[in-house]
Amino acid sequence: MGADWLVNDLRIERVPSQLGVAVADLLGILFRGIYHMNYTSLRKAKWDNTNYIEITVDRELATWDADDLTRLVVLCHDRLLRCSVEGLAPGYLRLSFCQRDGRHGRTHERHPTIEESIERVRREDSESDFPDGAVEQMDQGGGEP
């Protein structure tokens, strides 16, 4: 996984924290090998931090085709990792990760499942521009609503 590669192949100086291991492994899955990321960014990340991990990426994140954004969201929900994405400079994004304690509790302690998040977004967006059934119609090749 990603953390093993950081230690054994990139030979980062500090031993990754439990959070560092979780984030490195997630990035390894996300980018189909953490070695596909920018080595300078990987070396600059503070993998031993126990509270948060920040990493710079030099690629786009999208929801479809190259679906890294969707994959990132799903992987984070599955692993109780909160991720924020910030624009850093033209062509660069900063991903910041912190571990959440569980599925229940205060907002800053918990992380919902992806299914719970989808349900919440759809409930909050029930007054969108899509009439009832429009998404299903598009899924069946019906085109724009």
Backbone torsions as a table, in degrees:
resi	resn	phi	psi	omega
1	MET	NA	-174.8	-174.8
2	GLY	-63.7	-43.0	-177.5
3	ALA	-64.6	-41.0	178.4
4	ASP	-60.4	-41.9	-179.8
5	TRP	-65.6	-40.1	178.2
6	LEU	-58.2	-44.0	-176.4
7	VAL	-76.4	-48.8	-171.8
8	ASN	-83.9	-33.3	-175.5
9	ASP	-106.8	-47.3	178.0
10	LEU	-78.5	-22.8	177.6
11	ARG	57.3	54.3	175.0
12	ILE	-62.8	152.3	-171.5
13	GLU	-75.1	-38.6	-174.6
14	ARG	-102.9	147.3	177.3
15	VAL	-71.4	128.9	-179.8
16	PRO	-64.7	143.6	173.1
17	SER	-70.9	175.5	175.6
18	GLN	-59.6	-40.6	176.1
19	LEU	-65.1	-43.2	178.4
20	GLY	-58.3	-41.5	177.5
21	VAL	-63.6	-46.4	-178.7
22	ALA	-61.0	-43.6	-178.8
23	VAL	-69.8	-44.2	179.1
24	ALA	-61.0	-41.9	178.6
25	ASP	-66.0	-40.8	176.5
26	LEU	-60.6	-46.5	179.9
27	LEU	-63.9	-34.9	176.1
28	GLY	-62.2	-40.6	177.3
29	ILE	-70.9	-47.1	-177.0
30	LEU	-56.1	-48.7	-175.1
31	PHE	-99.0	15.8	177.3
32	ARG	54.3	47.2	-178.3
33	GLY	121.5	117.4	-178.6
34	ILE	-63.3	-21.7	179.0
35	TYR	-68.9	-6.7	173.6
36	HIS	-84.3	-3.5	178.1
37	MET	-88.6	166.4	178.2
38	ASN	-66.1	122.1	-176.1
39	TYR	-62.9	-36.5	178.6
40	THR	-62.1	-43.9	177.6
41	SER	-62.0	-41.4	179.8
42	LEU	-63.8	-38.9	179.9
43	ARG	-71.5	-32.4	-177.8
44	LYS	-77.3	-23.4	-179.0
45	ALA	-63.4	142.2	179.2
46	LYS	-93.3	80.4	-173.8
47	TRP	-66.0	-17.3	-178.5
48	ASP	-88.7	-3.2	179.5
49	ASN	-67.2	136.2	-178.1
50	THR	-95.2	-10.8	-177.0
51	ASN	-102.1	-40.4	179.7
52	TYR	-156.2	154.1	176.8
53	ILE	-125.6	129.9	175.1
54	GLU	-116.8	138.1	179.2
55	ILE	-142.7	140.9	177.7
56	THR	-94.8	133.4	176.0
57	VAL	-119.6	145.8	-177.2
58	ASP	-115.9	50.2	179.7
59	ARG	-150.2	161.2	176.9
60	GLU	-78.3	157.1	173.0
61	LEU	-120.9	122.9	-176.5
62	ALA	-128.2	166.8	-178.1
63	THR	-93.1	-18.0	-175.9
64	TRP	-146.6	165.7	-172.5
65	ASP	63.7	-94.8	170.1
66	ALA	-85.9	89.6	-165.9
67	ASP	-91.7	38.1	-176.6
68	ASP	-61.8	-32.0	178.9
69	LEU	-66.4	-46.4	177.6
70	THR	-61.5	-45.8	179.5
71	ARG	-61.1	-41.1	178.5
72	LEU	-59.7	-46.8	-178.9
73	VAL	-62.2	-47.8	-178.5
74	VAL	-63.9	-46.5	-179.3
75	LEU	-60.9	-40.4	178.9
76	CYS	-66.3	-44.3	178.5
77	HIS	-60.9	-41.3	-179.7
78	ASP	-64.6	-28.9	-173.7
79	ARG	-105.9	8.5	-178.9
80	LEU	58.8	35.7	178.0
81	LEU	-106.8	125.4	172.6
82	ARG	-84.7	132.8	177.8
83	CYS	-127.6	132.6	170.8
84	SER	-115.4	147.3	-178.3
85	VAL	-119.4	124.0	179.6
86	GLU	-124.1	142.5	169.8
87	GLY	-71.5	130.3	-176.1
88	LEU	-106.7	-45.5	179.1
89	ALA	-164.9	167.3	177.9
90	PRO	-53.5	123.2	179.2
91	GLY	84.0	2.8	-177.4
92	TYR	-131.2	139.0	175.3
93	LEU	-124.0	148.3	172.6
94	ARG	-106.4	125.3	173.0
95	LEU	-102.6	126.9	178.6
96	SER	-119.2	131.4	-175.9
97	PHE	-123.0	142.6	167.5
98	CYS	-142.7	149.5	-178.0
99	GLN	-84.8	139.4	174.0
100	ARG	-104.9	156.4	-171.9
101	ASP	-78.0	-32.3	-175.8
102	GLY	-177.7	-164.5	-177.9
103	ARG	-90.0	-13.6	-176.5
104	HIS	-126.5	161.8	179.0
105	GLY	120.9	-165.3	-179.8
106	ARG	-68.6	160.2	-176.7
107	THR	-53.6	-43.3	-176.7
108	HIS	-78.4	-2.9	-180.0
109	GLU	-106.6	-26.5	-169.8
110	ARG	-107.4	166.4	173.1
111	HIS	-144.8	117.3	-178.1
112	PRO	-70.8	164.5	172.6
113	THR	-71.2	163.7	177.3
114	ILE	-63.3	-36.6	179.9
115	GLU	-63.9	-42.5	177.0
116	GLU	-62.8	-39.7	179.9
117	SER	-68.2	-40.6	177.4
118	ILE	-62.1	-45.3	179.4
119	GLU	-60.0	-43.5	-180.0
120	ARG	-63.9	-44.8	-179.2
121	VAL	-63.4	-43.7	-179.8
122	ARG	-66.7	-37.0	178.5
123	ARG	-65.9	-45.8	-178.9
124	GLU	-69.3	-24.3	-177.6
125	ASP	-103.5	24.3	-176.4
126	SER	-65.7	-15.0	178.1
127	GLU	-103.2	33.1	-178.4
128	SER	-77.0	-176.9	179.5
129	ASP	-74.7	-10.8	-178.8
130	PHE	-86.4	120.0	174.5
131	PRO	-69.0	163.2	179.2
132	ASP	-51.6	131.5	176.3
133	GLY	84.3	-3.6	-175.9
134	ALA	-65.2	-40.5	-179.9
135	VAL	-64.1	-43.3	179.3
136	GLU	-63.9	-38.4	178.4
137	GLN	-62.3	-42.6	179.4
138	MET	-66.7	-37.8	178.7
139	ASP	-62.1	-28.4	-178.5
140	GLN	-93.0	15.1	177.1
141	GLY	83.9	17.5	-177.6
142	GLY	-80.8	-5.2	179.1
143	GLY	77.2	-159.4	-178.3
144	GLU	-65.1	145.7	177.3
145	PRO	-68.4	NA	NA
